[in-house]
Amino acid sequence: MKRYWKYIKPYLSAFIIGPILMIVEVVGEVLLPKFMANIINIGAANHDVPYIISMGAVMVLTALFMMAGGVGGAYFAAKAAISFSADLRSDTFQKVQQFSFANLDQYSTGSLVTRLTNDVTQVQNLINMALRMMLRAPGMLIGALIMAFMMNAELALVILVVIPVLVLLIGLVIKTAFPRFNMMQKKLDALNSNIQEVLTNVRVIKSFVRGEYEEEKFARSNEELKESSLSAFNVVILNMPIMMLIMNLTTLGVVWFGGKQILAGTMPVGDLTAFTSYIVQILMSLMMLAMVLLQCSRAMASLHRITEVLDTKVTLTDEGCAKPDKKVESGKVEFKDVTFRYYKDNKEAVLSHISFQIESGKVLGIIGGTGSGKTTLVQMIPRLYDADQGEILVDDVNVKDYSLQNLRQGVGMVLQKNVLFSGSIMENLMWGDEEASREEILQAARAAQADGFVSGLMALCRAL
């Protein structure tokens, strides 16, 4: 957990103040039943109206302090949780941006989207819930038990016997739920990958009339996620009803024995009223702990998946770069006995002992069947992949000796699939050079034979 301290440290004050303010609310909740008992035992029993009014005023003030503590605690808890998750999401996104193609091959697009969105949200929900309840729940439990023992130690023993049973129940639920939530997140990955694949290739699907097949494929993934989710939540939903049953039986037992003590004259009516309130508080505190621990079981599965991304070793870096300031000048390219495999344990190489040289200004056509490695060969020049054997030279300098930024700025690539990013056409054309002038942009458009389309759009914009 040391790696996550850097996300906590900037917001440490919020992480501390939130739980402290929640304690104010807990103190008020524990005192209110005692005040009510005093009103019944002293004020009502003696028909003392001024005492009832004064205690009522104290209860109102206590409720106002509780509200202030609760609102303040919730505010700081939300601030800490949202800030933590925003920084975590930003760092995870930046790490993905550093991934080489080999790293990206380890994860599906849907999996990375899930980790950056849903998984981070689960961690955020855990922090928010924990900061509001990690001191409130134990504080309420301990406070209610102390007050119950102070009022009637004999009846309090009944509660003390029930608590271990409830704690054991919570532990069993969490142990059973954790692997099921982990599986649910994996099924969510698969569903997101399926959605992303269909939406990206929807035109191809329609062209080949494969909509029905994709619908069936989606239905299977959706059904698997549903079954996995039901399996996880079926464990969780049993928790609260069973806890409520146990605590209701406990309340019934306390009222039974308390009623006998009232009839015997050994227990005031107000104390029994307060005692039942403390039973409810103990139940609420255990339910809050159960909610935090259940969310923890789900969030820890998500945190593990985020950590997996953050701990992924980037296979292509500038480490060992001999000429970090060197830039591509003429563009001469040479492959010397290059061999490449997508996975190191593959026996068959995609490219095997490839050697050739292209002088600056020359054109070379590479012909081969689908999957023969033509695209991979080109992708190795800007170091989107690294060779397993041999070396690749640009301007007689090994590509590993360039910084990645300088190398890739010096290599222009036209990908097989056209991509348009959100924004204007102008912004898309400036991807290669953010400082390009209008004339340079139009020149590039003419070279790509897109000048008619671009000029037409510009004329339309001027007309509007």
Order of alpha helices (4+ residues) and beta strands (2+ residues): alpha-alpha-alpha-alpha-alpha-alpha-alpha-alpha-alpha-alpha-alpha-beta-beta-alpha-beta-beta-alpha-alpha-alpha-alpha
